[in-house]
Amino acid sequence: MGRLCYRSFEPGMNPNVTRVRQGNAAYLRNIINVGHGSVVEHPVLNFIFADVSRVVTHELVRHRAGTAMSQESLRFVRLDTLSAYVPLCIEENETGMTLFAKTFEQLEEVQKTLAEIYAIDDERQFAVKKKLTSAFRRMAPIGLATTIGWSCNFRTLRHVLENRTDPHAEEEIRYLFGEVFALVRDRYPNLLGDYEVEEVDGLPWVKTAHGKI
């Protein structure tokens, strides 16, 4: 697509172009260097993020441009067990960790009790089950683990990697996109090879001198 913009598939096609970069690596390195971000909007990657909190998904959906998202629906999927990411500041404090675990246990019991009160397992009409399931979810915490499908182009991926691994970002989403970068950096070196990683507070900070594209 980039070569199409300049008609630079080979010398002579555009009288302004007397030489062209050969090979994918050199060509894409130049695309990144000059900040021609629209070119890298064409390829799309698909991810499934499992057992991430709704804290993460609430932040992820703010990155709308160049993405598509499909999240597990708690109108249809009834909660029976609750799990969560435990932030380090809570995990390292014994009293805080005890309260965190106790709270989730109590909220899990709430879901089970509601299911018994309304005899949802005996309900034959799915529309009624959906209505009840939707009502029960209002007593679930925002830290509840969920699953979301996330599709993005490479321009958006670079943007989110840079913003959500930044030390000022929320801990869990920093961890998540550190894992994403570890997954994609070796697979797509020509598009992500300009990044360096610095560890801050035990989590990777993915950054580049090229800035936003």
Rosetta blueprint (number, residue, H / E / L):
1 M L
2 G H
3 R H
4 L H
5 C H
6 Y H
7 R L
8 S L
9 F L
10 E L
11 P L
12 G L
13 M L
14 N L
15 P L
16 N L
17 V L
18 T L
19 R L
20 V L
21 R L
22 Q L
23 G L
24 N H
25 A H
26 A H
27 Y H
28 L H
29 R H
30 N H
31 I H
32 I H
33 N H
34 V H
35 G L
36 H L
37 G H
38 S H
39 V H
40 V H
41 E H
42 H L
43 P L
44 V E
45 L E
46 N E
47 F E
48 I E
49 F E
50 A E
51 D E
52 V E
53 S E
54 R H
55 V H
56 V H
57 T H
58 H H
59 E H
60 L H
61 V L
62 R L
63 H L
64 R L
65 A L
66 G L
67 T E
68 A E
69 M E
70 S E
71 Q E
72 E L
73 S L
74 L L
75 R L
76 F L
77 V L
78 R L
79 L L
80 D L
81 T L
82 L L
83 S L
84 A E
85 Y L
86 V L
87 P L
88 L H
89 C H
90 I H
91 E H
92 E L
93 N L
94 E H
95 T H
96 G H
97 M H
98 T H
99 L H
100 F H
101 A H
102 K H
103 T H
104 F H
105 E H
106 Q H
107 L H
108 E H
109 E H
110 V H
111 Q H
112 K H
113 T H
114 L H
115 A H
116 E H
117 I H
118 Y L
119 A L
120 I H
121 D H
122 D H
123 E L
124 R L
125 Q L
126 F H
127 A H
128 V H
129 K H
130 K H
131 K H
132 L H
133 T H
134 S H
135 A H
136 F H
137 R H
138 R H
139 M H
140 A L
141 P L
142 I L
143 G L
144 L E
145 A E
146 T E
147 T E
148 I E
149 G E
150 W E
151 S E
152 C E
153 N E
154 F H
155 R H
156 T H
157 L H
158 R H
159 H H
160 V H
161 L H
162 E H
163 N H
164 R H
165 T L
166 D L
167 P L
168 H L
169 A L
170 E L
171 E H
172 E H
173 I H
174 R H
175 Y H
176 L H
177 F H
178 G H
179 E H
180 V H
181 F H
182 A H
183 L H
184 V H
185 R L
186 D L
187 R L
188 Y L
189 P H
190 N H
191 L H
192 L H
193 G L
194 D L
195 Y L
196 E E
197 V E
198 E E
199 E E
200 V E
201 D L
202 G L
203 L E
204 P E
205 W E
206 V E
207 K E
208 T L
209 A L
210 H L
211 G L
212 K L
213 I L
